[in-house]
């Protein structure tokens, strides 16, 4: 199974997001955060998170660019639990168990987005508010393999991420 990790090429995410994701953490779209938003909510750093931010599954911060990579089943289980706890803490889900299905759905949607992309493929997201709700579109960024390897992130949730 493939998911994607947060990747940073410079310090811009540190400036544009209230809560930037940590380099190397697993990410999902996180569009659910904006389901009740209107134009009045789209100001400043909140607007940037809405427009271009992927959600990290550990910090629940945002990142502009992610890199597709393999994920092990036990890592998927860990981030599903973290996400389910987030649904309890922030969105009022009654329990981690009750929120687990929704957490797994979010992860599966992300896996579906990543499945056809080669490892280290870079992806960005763009969201817009429409009369029908939030519309997300995704874009692949072409990069030379030699150039991207310096930014590729490998590791596990229980390790400090490192770059090669």
N, C-alpha and C positions, 0 to 999 in steps of 0.2 A: 504494500500500500504506500502511496505517496501523499505527503502533505507538504507544507512549505514553512520555512523559518524566516524570521525577521532578518533583514540585511540592511546595513548602512554603508553608504559610500562617502558620506561626509557628516557634518554635525547638524544639517538642516532640520532633521526630525526633532532634535533637542530643542530647537527654537519654535517650530510650528505647531507642536502638539502639547497640550497641557500635561499629558502623561505619556511620554514616548515609550514604546516597547523596547525590551532589552534585546540586543543583537543575539541571534541564535535561538530565541524562543519560538516555539511552534505557533503558527498563526491561523486564524480563520477569518472569514469576511467580517463577521461581527455586525452586519447590517441591522440585526434585530435591535441594537441599541437605539436606532433612529426611527423605529416604527411609529412612534407617536409625535415625532417632531414636525414643526411647521416652519415657515419662513422666519419667524421671530427667533427661533432657536439657532439659526444659521449665521452666527456672528463670530468673528475673531478665530481663536484656536478651535472652538467647537465646530465652526464651519469647515476648517481644514480637516478635522477628524472625520466629519461627515463626507466630505467631498473625495478624499484620497486615502483614508486610513484603513489598513488591515488591523485586526485586533489580535494582540498577543494573548496566549492562553495561560500565562503565568502572572504577568503584571497587569493584564487587561488594558495596557497602553496601546498606542497606535504607532504604525510604521507605514512608510510610503511604498516600500518595495520589499518583495519576498522572493526567496529562491526555493524552487521545488526540490525535494529530496525524499528519500525513503524514510518511512517511520516504522518502528518495530511495534508489534501488537501491545506489548507492555507499556510503551510510551503513549500509545493511543489511549490506553486505559487510564493512565495517570492524568493526561490532559482532559479526558472526559470527566473525571472526578473533580478536577480543579474548576472546570467550566460549570458543572452541576452545582458546586458550592457557590460559585459566583451568582448563579440564578437564585439561590437561596438568599445570599447576602444582599444583593442589589435589587432583585426583581420580585422578592417575596414568595418564591417557590416554597412549598411546605416542607420539603426535605430533599437531601441529595438524591435519595432513591427516586423520588417523584420527578426530579429534574433530569435524571440520567438519560431518558429517552430523547429529550430535547437537545441535550448536550451532544449525544451521539449523532443525532440528525444534523447538527451544525458541522460536526467533524466529517460526516459522510458527504455532505454537500461540498465541503472543501476538498475532500479526496477526489470527488467526481470532477471538480475543476482542474485538479492536478494530474489526473490519470494519464492524459494524452501528452503530457509535457516531459521532455527529457530532464534528468537531474541537472540542477543548476540553472534551469530556465528561470528568468526573472519575470515576475508578474506585477502589474499595478491594477488598482481598482479606481473607478470613477463612479460617484453616485450623484443622482439628481432627484429633486423632489418633483413628482408629477401629480396630477389630479388623482391617479390611481394608487399613489404611494411612492415609496422609494424605489428607484430604478438603478440597478447596478450593472456596470459593464466592466469587462476585464480585458487587459491588454498584455501581450507578451512583448518583452523587450529583447531584441536580438543582441547577442554579445558574442564576441570571439571567445572560444573555449579557453585559450591561453590567458586572456584578460580576466575572465570570470573566476578562474581558479584561485586567484589571489584573494578573492572575496568569499569564496564558497565556505559555508559554515557546516561543520560536522560535529557530532557529539551527541550526548544524551542529556535528559533533564537533570540527572543527578551529577553531571559533570559541568565544570565551567566550560563554556563554548570557547573554541579557538579557531583562528583562521589559518588556512594553508597558503 
